[in-house]
């Protein structure tokens, strides 16, 4: 059985970024699938161009998973160059010259980091007469409306809404990382019975290394993108409050990552005169766990967008955080919050630096043994509910079901 996955931003563990499809594919390969992932040559998180100047495409096997790197243009931020890159990827990924290099697929998944991958996957499915599975990771246009990038009744928003509903109808199954997407699909008047929740997860590793917090105070790490959605301005401001009010313990914040807000955040810290905030570059996925475990606590923040987060949250980094065995400080208000559900940390409302500063100080004042209990609870919970080994078994069942249904028609 051959599976083709289209994900513009897919990557493997040696580079920064999410490895959801690589990890799921590893489990599918063990179950007898041949998996190909078509991804862009430019890493979305680091800006690295994977291809040499004379290459337009490269096919590479990574631990049994076939990656197809398509040349796409470099970009920074969310401007027209990024949109152009989406269009280039979408056209190249469904081109016959691309798919002819791969085993003929029995089923194709299009992952909606942007809708172009879904359209390309639907095109491939129609050409080969095979099932199309649509994976929803970001809601279009809902996400753009919630972030204020589009007006709800604008022509572009309505066009994106029509495109999204078309993809929902064309798909034989709708896979989602967000637990509330079935309600969203029903709200737009379509068949919610096609929706299957396969959340983001983690590849469980060896037991955690004990923290050395007793010796060095509280070291807080953030690992991930530095974009507007991550609301790190709230975290920087909270550290300003901490520096002015917390005297009993040394507290440091270390940020590992890159993104369109990095320079603004660095300037915010400089203007605020902060001496406890340190910026580092992005790190390969394979190194994330080591960096997480070098911390005493981890931090995550989102914007206060109840319209968007009513459908849940599926950030890759959140499950990596919990797996690391470190307690998590979370500034978010979402249903089914993994930090609250697991007991793996402290949760405060988003957009309130003073409240977050109180939580940071409370975490610093906790006995190290209590922090270890929090971290262990988060790790045990994520192992029960979000281990990629279990999630790949669920995906295997979904894909075999749709393929069997296609053969029966």
C-alpha positions as CSV (number, residue, x, y, z in Angstrom):
1,X,0.0,0.0,0.0
2,X,1.4,3.4,-1.1
3,X,0.6,6.6,0.7
4,X,1.4,10.1,-0.6
5,X,1.4,13.1,1.8
6,X,1.5,16.7,0.7
7,X,2.7,19.1,3.4
8,X,4.4,22.2,2.4
9,X,6.3,22.6,5.7
10,X,7.1,18.9,6.4
11,X,10.6,18.2,7.7
12,X,12.7,15.5,9.2
13,X,14.4,15.5,12.7
14,X,17.7,17.0,11.5
15,X,16.2,20.4,10.8
16,X,14.0,22.8,12.8
17,X,10.2,22.4,12.4
18,X,7.4,20.0,13.1
19,X,7.9,16.3,12.3
20,X,4.3,15.1,12.7
21,X,4.2,13.4,9.3
22,X,7.6,11.9,9.5
23,X,6.7,10.4,12.9
24,X,3.4,9.1,11.7
25,X,5.0,7.8,8.5
26,X,7.6,5.8,10.6
27,X,4.8,3.9,12.2
28,X,3.0,3.4,8.9
29,X,6.2,2.0,7.3
30,X,6.4,-0.5,10.2
31,X,2.8,-1.5,9.4
32,X,3.7,-2.2,5.7
33,X,3.1,1.1,4.0
34,X,5.4,2.8,1.5
35,X,5.1,6.5,2.4
36,X,6.2,9.5,0.3
37,X,6.1,13.1,1.7
38,X,6.2,16.0,-0.8
39,X,7.6,19.1,1.0
40,X,9.2,22.4,0.1
41,X,12.9,22.8,-0.3
42,X,13.0,25.9,1.9
43,X,12.6,25.2,5.6
44,X,9.8,27.5,6.9
45,X,11.4,27.8,10.3
46,X,15.0,28.5,9.5
47,X,14.9,29.8,5.9
48,X,17.4,27.1,4.9
49,X,17.4,26.1,1.2
50,X,17.9,22.4,1.1
51,X,18.7,22.1,-2.6
52,X,21.9,23.2,-4.4
53,X,21.7,25.7,-7.2
54,X,21.5,23.1,-9.9
55,X,18.8,21.0,-8.2
56,X,15.0,21.5,-8.8
57,X,14.0,18.4,-6.9
58,X,15.6,15.9,-4.6
59,X,14.3,12.5,-3.4
60,X,15.7,11.3,-0.1
61,X,15.0,8.3,2.1
62,X,15.1,9.2,5.8
63,X,14.7,6.1,8.0
64,X,12.4,4.4,5.5
65,X,10.3,7.5,4.8
66,X,10.7,9.0,1.3
67,X,11.0,12.8,1.2
68,X,10.5,14.7,-2.0
69,X,12.0,18.2,-1.7
70,X,10.6,20.6,-4.3
71,X,12.4,23.8,-5.1
72,X,10.5,26.8,-3.8
73,X,11.5,30.4,-3.4
74,X,13.0,31.8,-0.2
75,X,10.8,34.2,1.9
76,X,10.7,35.8,5.3
77,X,7.6,36.8,7.2
78,X,4.0,36.7,5.9
79,X,4.2,38.8,2.8
80,X,3.7,38.2,-0.9
81,X,6.8,36.1,-1.2
82,X,5.3,33.6,1.2
83,X,2.1,33.5,-0.8
84,X,4.1,33.0,-4.0
85,X,5.9,30.2,-2.3
86,X,2.6,28.5,-1.5
87,X,1.4,28.8,-5.1
88,X,4.7,27.4,-6.4
89,X,4.6,24.4,-4.0
90,X,0.9,23.7,-4.8
91,X,1.5,23.6,-8.6
92,X,4.7,21.6,-8.4
93,X,3.5,19.0,-5.9
94,X,0.6,17.9,-8.1
95,X,2.5,18.1,-11.5
96,X,2.7,14.8,-13.3
97,X,6.5,15.2,-13.6
98,X,6.7,15.1,-9.8
99,X,4.3,12.2,-9.1
100,X,5.7,10.2,-12.0
101,X,8.9,9.8,-9.9
102,X,7.1,8.1,-7.1
103,X,5.2,4.8,-6.6
104,X,1.6,5.1,-7.7
105,X,-0.4,6.1,-4.6
106,X,-3.3,4.2,-3.2
107,X,-4.4,7.2,-1.1
108,X,-3.3,10.8,-0.8
109,X,-3.4,13.2,2.2
110,X,-3.3,17.0,1.7
111,X,-2.4,18.9,4.9
112,X,-3.9,22.3,5.3
113,X,-1.1,24.4,6.6
114,X,-2.5,26.2,3.7
115,X,-5.3,25.1,1.4
116,X,-3.1,24.8,-1.7
117,X,-1.8,21.5,-0.5
118,X,-5.4,20.2,-0.2
119,X,-6.2,21.3,-3.7
120,X,-3.1,19.7,-5.1
121,X,-3.8,16.4,-3.2
122,X,-7.4,16.4,-4.5
123,X,-6.1,16.9,-8.0
124,X,-3.8,13.9,-7.6
125,X,-6.6,11.8,-6.2
126,X,-8.8,12.6,-9.2
127,X,-6.1,11.9,-11.7
128,X,-5.4,8.4,-10.2
129,X,-8.9,7.6,-9.1
130,X,-7.9,7.2,-5.5
131,X,-9.3,8.4,-2.1
132,X,-8.4,12.0,-1.0
133,X,-8.0,12.6,2.7
134,X,-7.9,16.2,3.9
135,X,-5.9,17.0,7.0
136,X,-7.0,20.2,8.9
137,X,-4.3,21.8,10.9
138,X,-5.2,25.4,10.4
139,X,-8.8,26.6,9.6
140,X,-9.0,28.8,6.5
141,X,-10.3,31.5,6.5
142,X,-11.2,31.2,10.2
143,X,-7.6,31.6,11.4
144,X,-7.0,34.7,9.2
145,X,-10.2,36.3,10.4
146,X,-9.4,35.6,14.1
147,X,-6.0,37.2,13.7
148,X,-7.4,40.2,12.0
149,X,-5.7,39.5,8.7
150,X,-9.1,39.3,6.9
151,X,-12.5,40.9,7.3
152,X,-15.2,38.2,7.7
153,X,-17.3,39.4,4.8
154,X,-14.4,40.3,2.5
155,X,-14.3,38.8,-0.9
156,X,-11.1,36.9,-0.1
157,X,-12.6,35.5,3.1
158,X,-15.7,34.3,1.3
159,X,-13.6,32.8,-1.5
160,X,-11.4,30.9,1.0
161,X,-14.5,29.7,2.8
162,X,-15.9,28.3,-0.5
163,X,-12.6,26.6,-1.2
164,X,-12.5,25.1,2.3
165,X,-16.0,23.7,2.0
166,X,-15.2,22.3,-1.4
167,X,-12.2,20.4,0.2
168,X,-14.4,19.1,3.0
169,X,-16.9,17.7,0.4
170,X,-14.2,16.2,-1.8
171,X,-12.5,14.4,1.1
172,X,-13.5,10.9,2.0
173,X,-12.2,11.6,5.5
174,X,-11.2,14.8,7.3
175,X,-8.3,14.3,9.7
176,X,-7.8,17.0,12.3
177,X,-5.3,17.9,15.0
178,X,-8.0,20.1,16.7
179,X,-10.6,18.3,18.9
180,X,-13.4,20.7,18.0
181,X,-13.2,20.6,14.2
182,X,-16.2,18.3,13.8
183,X,-18.4,21.1,15.3
184,X,-16.8,23.5,12.9
185,X,-17.6,21.3,9.9
186,X,-21.2,20.9,11.1
187,X,-21.5,24.6,11.6
188,X,-20.7,25.2,7.9
189,X,-23.4,22.7,7.0
190,X,-21.4,19.7,6.0
191,X,-21.0,16.1,7.1
192,X,-19.2,16.0,10.4
193,X,-19.2,12.1,10.5
194,X,-16.2,12.2,8.1
195,X,-14.0,13.9,10.8
196,X,-11.4,11.9,12.6
197,X,-9.3,13.4,15.4
198,X,-5.7,12.4,15.2
199,X,-3.9,15.0,17.4
200,X,-0.3,16.0,17.3
201,X,2.0,13.9,19.5
202,X,5.4,12.9,20.5
203,X,7.9,10.1,20.0
204,X,8.4,8.9,23.5
205,X,12.0,8.8,24.6
206,X,14.0,7.6,27.5
207,X,13.0,8.7,31.1
208,X,13.7,12.3,31.8
209,X,16.9,13.7,33.3
210,X,16.4,15.3,36.8
211,X,16.5,19.1,36.9
212,X,19.4,20.8,38.6
213,X,17.2,23.8,39.7
214,X,18.3,23.7,43.3
215,X,21.8,24.9,42.1
216,X,21.0,27.6,39.6
217,X,17.6,29.2,40.3
218,X,14.8,28.9,37.7
219,X,15.7,28.6,34.1
220,X,12.7,28.9,31.7
221,X,12.9,27.8,28.1
222,X,10.8,28.6,25.1
223,X,11.4,26.5,21.9
224,X,9.5,27.4,18.8
225,X,8.5,30.1,16.3
226,X,8.6,33.8,17.2
227,X,5.5,34.9,15.3
228,X,2.5,37.0,16.3
229,X,0.4,33.9,17.1
230,X,2.9,33.0,19.8
231,X,2.3,36.1,21.8
232,X,5.8,36.3,23.2
233,X,5.4,40.0,23.8
234,X,3.3,39.0,26.8
235,X,6.1,36.7,28.0
236,X,8.7,39.5,27.6
237,X,6.5,41.9,29.5
238,X,5.9,39.3,32.2
239,X,9.7,38.9,32.7
240,X,9.9,42.7,33.1
241,X,7.4,42.4,36.0
242,X,9.4,39.5,37.4
243,X,12.7,41.4,37.3
244,X,11.1,44.3,39.2
245,X,9.3,42.3,41.9
246,X,11.0,38.9,42.4
247,X,13.9,38.9,44.7
248,X,14.2,35.5,46.2
249,X,15.6,33.5,43.3
250,X,17.4,34.1,40.0
251,X,15.0,33.6,37.1
252,X,16.1,33.5,33.4
253,X,14.1,33.2,30.2
254,X,15.9,31.6,27.2
255,X,14.1,31.7,23.8
256,X,15.2,29.3,21.0
257,X,13.7,30.0,17.6
258,X,13.2,32.5,14.9
259,X,10.3,34.2,13.1
260,X,9.0,37.6,12.0
261,X,8.7,39.0,15.5
262,X,12.2,38.1,16.7
263,X,13.8,41.5,16.1
264,X,10.7,43.3,17.7
265,X,11.0,41.0,20.7
266,X,14.7,41.7,21.1
267,X,14.1,45.4,20.9
268,X,11.2,45.1,23.5
269,X,13.6,43.4,25.9
270,X,16.3,46.0,25.2
271,X,14.0,49.0,25.7
272,X,12.7,47.4,28.9
273,X,16.3,47.0,30.2
274,X,15.8,43.3,30.8
275,X,18.9,41.4,31.8
276,X,17.2,38.0,32.3
277,X,16.1,37.3,28.7
278,X,18.3,35.5,26.2
279,X,17.7,34.9,22.5
280,X,19.1,31.9,20.7
281,X,18.7,30.6,17.2
282,X,16.4,27.8,15.9
283,X,17.5,24.3,16.7
284,X,17.0,21.0,14.8
285,X,14.1,18.9,15.9
286,X,16.5,16.2,17.0
287,X,18.0,18.5,19.6
288,X,14.7,19.9,21.0
289,X,14.4,17.4,23.8
290,X,17.9,18.1,25.1
291,X,17.2,21.8,25.1
292,X,13.9,21.3,26.9
293,X,15.5,19.1,29.5
294,X,18.2,21.7,30.2
295,X,15.4,23.9,31.6
296,X,13.6,23.9,35.0
297,X,10.3,25.0,33.4
298,X,8.9,25.7,30.0
299,X,6.7,28.4,28.8
300,X,4.1,28.8,26.0
301,X,1.7,31.7,25.2
302,X,-1.1,32.4,22.7
303,X,-3.1,35.4,21.7
304,X,-6.5,35.9,23.4
305,X,-8.6,34.6,20.4
306,X,-11.6,32.8,21.8
307,X,-13.2,32.6,18.3
308,X,-10.3,30.6,17.0
309,X,-9.3,28.5,20.1
310,X,-12.9,27.3,20.8
311,X,-12.0,24.4,18.5
312,X,-9.0,23.5,20.6
313,X,-5.2,23.7,20.3
314,X,-2.8,21.4,18.5
315,X,0.7,23.0,18.8
316,X,3.5,20.5,18.2
317,X,5.7,22.2,20.8
318,X,3.1,21.7,23.6
319,X,3.3,17.9,23.5
320,X,7.1,18.1,23.2
321,X,7.1,20.2,26.3
322,X,5.0,17.7,28.3
323,X,7.0,14.7,27.1
324,X,10.2,16.4,28.4
325,X,9.1,16.0,32.0
326,X,9.4,19.7,32.8
327,X,6.5,21.7,34.2
328,X,4.8,24.1,31.7
329,X,3.8,27.7,32.3
330,X,0.9,28.3,29.8
331,X,-0.8,31.6,29.0
332,X,-3.9,30.3,27.2
333,X,-7.6,29.8,27.5
334,X,-8.7,26.9,25.3
335,X,-11.0,24.0,25.7
336,X,-9.3,20.6,26.5
337,X,-6.1,22.4,27.4
338,X,-3.4,19.7,27.7
339,X,-1.6,21.5,30.5
340,X,-4.7,21.6,32.6
341,X,-5.8,18.1,31.6
342,X,-2.5,16.6,32.5
343,X,-1.7,18.6,35.7
344,X,1.6,19.2,34.1
345,X,2.0,22.9,34.9
346,X,0.3,26.2,35.7
347,X,-2.2,28.0,33.4
348,X,-3.2,31.7,33.3
349,X,-5.4,33.7,31.0
350,X,-3.6,34.9,27.8
351,X,-2.6,38.6,27.4
352,X,-2.1,39.3,31.0
353,X,1.7,39.8,31.8
354,X,1.1,40.5,35.5
355,X,-0.8,37.2,35.9
356,X,1.9,35.3,34.0
357,X,4.6,37.0,36.1
358,X,2.7,35.7,39.2
359,X,2.8,32.2,37.8
360,X,6.5,32.5,37.0
361,X,7.3,33.6,40.5
362,X,5.1,30.9,42.0
363,X,6.9,28.3,39.9
364,X,10.2,29.6,41.1
365,X,9.1,29.4,44.7
366,X,7.9,25.8,44.4
367,X,10.0,23.1,46.0
368,X,12.0,21.3,43.2
369,X,10.3,18.1,44.2
370,X,6.9,19.6,43.5
371,X,8.0,20.8,40.1
372,X,9.2,17.2,39.4
373,X,5.8,15.9,40.2
374,X,4.2,18.3,37.8
375,X,6.6,17.4,35.1
376,X,6.1,13.7,35.6
377,X,2.3,14.1,35.5
378,X,2.6,15.9,32.1
379,X,4.9,13.2,30.7
380,X,2.6,10.3,31.9
381,X,-0.5,12.0,30.4
382,X,1.1,12.6,27.0
383,X,2.4,9.0,26.9
384,X,-1.2,7.8,27.4
385,X,-2.8,10.1,24.9
386,X,-0.3,11.4,22.4
387,X,2.4,8.8,21.7
388,X,3.0,8.8,17.9
389,X,3.1,5.0,18.0
390,X,-0.5,4.9,19.0
391,X,-1.5,7.7,16.7
392,X,0.1,6.0,13.7
393,X,-2.0,2.8,14.4
394,X,-5.1,5.0,14.4
395,X,-4.1,6.6,11.1
396,X,-3.3,3.1,9.6
397,X,-6.8,2.0,10.4
398,X,-8.4,5.1,8.8
399,X,-6.3,4.8,5.6
400,X,-7.0,1.0,5.2
401,X,-10.7,1.7,5.7
402,X,-10.9,4.4,3.0
403,X,-8.8,2.2,0.6
404,X,-11.1,-0.8,1.2
405,X,-14.1,1.5,0.6
406,X,-12.6,2.6,-2.7
407,X,-12.0,-0.9,-3.9
408,X,-15.6,-1.9,-3.0
409,X,-17.1,0.9,-5.2
